[in-house]
Amino acid sequence: MAKGRTRAFWAALAALAVTSIPAAARAQLSFPGADQQASAANPLADTSLNPGKALLLDLEARFAKDVAARGGAGFASWFADDGVTLGNGVAPVVGKEAIAKSAKWLAKDYQLTWTPTDEKMSPSGEIGYTWGHFDGKSKDANGNPVTTSGRYITIWRHEKDGSWKVVLDAGANDAPEGGDCCKLPSSH
């Protein structure tokens, strides 16, 4: 972002960004119920909203809306030419073309949703990141529902053409509940 912008400009930009987040995208942000303890501040009720936070939340909302509508094609379209995806147990996918080739899912077959928990913008305003929780919903070969949940981080970069693109998207699945994942080996 250009240097020398005034506080009033940034305040107006933040207000515009927040009000421009489509209702459907805002609906994807999670709000804890009265009986739930919030693990993080609600980004829409956060009084520390600043232009960087507003921009990153708007990018995430538009990214999520595109993925919900277009599936893998929508996902891949948000990446920089040198973007990278990192996932559990798979090799990194490097480059927008490779990401597009690997992200072939249709929105009707696989629904990927996510909720940002926090974000940070660099002091220069040229790079920022969001992180939070994701859910991937699909069906197995027998038609039974399958949900994969975990945490993600997305790193955004302001491109020379003025757009913002994803340069890194990484996810880690939540540990399975119970089971043998967390037991120490026995000494027998």
C-alpha positions as CSV (number, residue, x, y, z in Angstrom):
1,M,0.0,0.0,0.0
2,A,1.2,3.5,-0.7
3,K,2.9,5.5,2.0
4,G,1.5,8.8,3.2
5,R,-2.2,7.8,3.5
6,T,-4.0,9.6,6.2
7,R,-5.7,8.1,9.2
8,A,-9.1,9.2,7.9
9,F,-8.5,7.4,4.6
10,W,-7.7,4.2,6.5
11,A,-10.7,4.6,8.8
12,A,-13.0,5.1,5.8
13,L,-11.4,2.1,4.0
14,A,-11.9,-0.1,7.1
15,A,-15.5,0.9,7.4
16,L,-16.0,0.3,3.7
17,A,-14.3,-3.1,3.8
18,V,-16.5,-4.3,6.7
19,T,-19.7,-3.1,5.2
20,S,-18.8,-4.6,1.8
21,I,-18.4,-8.2,3.2
22,P,-21.4,-10.0,1.7
23,A,-24.0,-11.3,4.1
24,A,-23.5,-14.8,2.8
25,A,-19.7,-14.6,3.5
26,R,-20.3,-13.1,7.0
27,A,-22.6,-16.0,7.7
28,Q,-19.6,-18.4,7.3
29,L,-17.9,-16.7,10.3
30,S,-18.7,-18.6,13.4
31,F,-20.2,-17.1,16.5
32,P,-20.0,-19.0,19.8
33,G,-23.4,-19.8,21.4
34,A,-24.3,-18.7,24.9
35,D,-23.3,-22.1,26.3
36,Q,-19.9,-22.2,24.5
37,Q,-16.8,-20.5,25.8
38,A,-15.2,-18.4,23.0
39,S,-11.7,-19.6,22.2
40,A,-11.0,-16.3,20.3
41,A,-12.5,-12.9,19.9
42,N,-15.4,-12.6,17.4
43,P,-13.8,-10.7,14.4
44,L,-17.1,-8.9,13.7
45,A,-17.4,-7.6,17.3
46,D,-13.7,-6.8,17.7
47,T,-13.3,-3.2,18.7
48,S,-9.6,-3.3,17.6
49,L,-10.7,-3.5,13.9
50,N,-8.1,-1.7,11.8
51,P,-7.7,-1.4,8.0
52,G,-5.3,-4.4,7.8
53,K,-7.7,-6.6,9.8
54,A,-10.7,-5.4,7.8
55,L,-8.8,-6.1,4.5
56,L,-7.7,-9.6,5.5
57,L,-11.2,-10.5,6.8
58,D,-12.7,-9.3,3.5
59,L,-10.2,-11.3,1.5
60,E,-11.0,-14.4,3.5
61,A,-14.8,-13.9,3.1
62,R,-14.5,-13.4,-0.7
63,F,-12.1,-16.4,-0.9
64,A,-14.5,-18.6,1.1
65,K,-17.5,-17.5,-1.0
66,D,-15.7,-18.3,-4.2
67,V,-14.7,-21.8,-3.0
68,A,-18.3,-22.5,-1.8
69,A,-19.6,-21.6,-5.3
70,R,-16.9,-23.1,-7.5
71,G,-15.0,-25.7,-5.5
72,G,-11.4,-26.4,-6.4
73,A,-11.4,-24.0,-9.3
74,G,-12.4,-21.2,-7.0
75,F,-9.8,-22.3,-4.5
76,A,-7.0,-22.3,-7.1
77,S,-7.9,-19.0,-8.6
78,W,-6.9,-17.1,-5.5
79,F,-3.2,-18.2,-5.6
80,A,-0.2,-16.3,-6.8
81,D,1.8,-17.8,-9.6
82,D,4.4,-18.9,-7.1
83,G,1.8,-20.0,-4.5
84,V,2.2,-23.1,-2.4
85,T,-0.2,-25.5,-0.6
86,L,0.8,-27.8,2.3
87,G,-1.4,-30.6,3.5
88,N,-1.2,-33.6,5.8
89,G,0.8,-36.5,4.4
90,V,1.2,-35.1,0.9
91,A,4.0,-33.4,-1.0
92,P,3.8,-29.6,-1.2
93,V,2.0,-28.3,-4.3
94,V,4.0,-25.5,-5.8
95,G,2.7,-23.0,-8.4
96,K,-0.7,-21.8,-9.4
97,E,-0.9,-24.2,-12.3
98,A,0.0,-27.2,-10.2
99,I,-2.5,-26.1,-7.5
100,A,-5.2,-25.8,-10.2
101,K,-4.4,-29.3,-11.4
102,S,-4.7,-30.8,-7.9
103,A,-7.8,-28.9,-6.8
104,K,-10.3,-30.6,-9.1
105,W,-13.1,-31.0,-6.6
106,L,-16.6,-29.8,-7.3
107,A,-18.5,-27.7,-4.7
108,K,-21.4,-30.3,-4.9
109,D,-19.0,-33.1,-3.9
110,Y,-16.8,-31.4,-1.4
111,Q,-17.6,-28.4,0.8
112,L,-14.6,-26.6,2.2
113,T,-15.5,-24.0,4.8
114,W,-13.3,-22.1,7.2
115,T,-13.5,-19.6,10.0
116,P,-10.7,-17.1,10.7
117,T,-9.6,-17.0,14.3
118,D,-7.0,-14.2,14.0
119,E,-5.0,-12.3,11.4
120,K,-2.0,-10.1,11.3
121,M,-0.9,-7.5,8.7
122,S,2.8,-6.6,8.2
123,P,3.8,-3.1,9.1
124,S,4.4,-2.4,5.4
125,G,0.9,-3.5,4.5
126,E,2.3,-5.8,1.7
127,I,1.8,-9.2,3.4
128,G,-0.5,-10.6,6.0
129,Y,-1.8,-13.9,7.3
130,T,-5.0,-15.4,8.7
131,W,-5.4,-18.6,10.6
132,G,-8.3,-20.5,12.0
133,H,-10.4,-23.6,11.8
134,F,-11.6,-25.5,8.6
135,D,-14.1,-28.3,7.8
136,G,-14.1,-30.4,4.7
137,K,-17.3,-32.3,4.1
138,S,-17.8,-35.0,1.5
139,K,-19.2,-38.6,1.2
140,D,-17.3,-41.9,1.2
141,A,-17.8,-44.6,-1.5
142,N,-20.9,-45.8,0.3
143,G,-22.5,-42.4,0.5
144,N,-21.8,-41.9,4.2
145,P,-20.9,-38.4,5.3
146,V,-17.2,-37.7,6.0
147,T,-15.9,-34.6,7.8
148,T,-12.3,-33.6,8.1
149,S,-11.5,-30.8,10.5
150,G,-8.4,-28.9,11.4
151,R,-6.5,-25.7,11.5
152,Y,-5.2,-23.6,8.6
153,I,-2.9,-20.6,7.9
154,T,-3.2,-18.5,4.8
155,I,-0.5,-16.0,3.9
156,W,-1.6,-13.2,1.6
157,R,0.6,-10.9,-0.5
158,H,-0.2,-7.6,-2.2
159,E,0.8,-8.0,-5.8
160,K,2.2,-5.4,-8.2
161,D,-1.1,-5.2,-10.1
162,G,-2.9,-4.2,-6.8
163,S,-4.6,-7.5,-6.2
164,W,-4.1,-9.7,-3.2
165,K,-3.1,-13.4,-3.7
166,V,-2.5,-16.4,-1.5
167,V,1.2,-17.3,-1.4
168,L,0.9,-20.1,1.1
169,D,-2.1,-22.1,2.4
170,A,-1.3,-24.8,4.9
171,G,-3.6,-27.1,6.8
172,A,-3.2,-29.6,9.6
173,N,-6.0,-32.0,10.4
174,D,-7.2,-32.2,14.0
175,A,-6.0,-35.3,15.9
176,P,-8.5,-38.1,16.0
177,E,-10.6,-38.2,19.1
178,G,-9.5,-40.9,21.6
179,G,-7.9,-43.9,19.9
180,D,-4.3,-44.7,20.0
181,C,-3.0,-41.4,18.8
182,C,-1.9,-40.1,22.1
183,K,-0.9,-43.2,24.1
184,L,2.7,-43.8,25.0
185,P,4.2,-47.1,23.9
186,S,4.1,-49.7,26.6
187,S,7.3,-51.1,28.1
188,H,6.4,-54.8,27.4
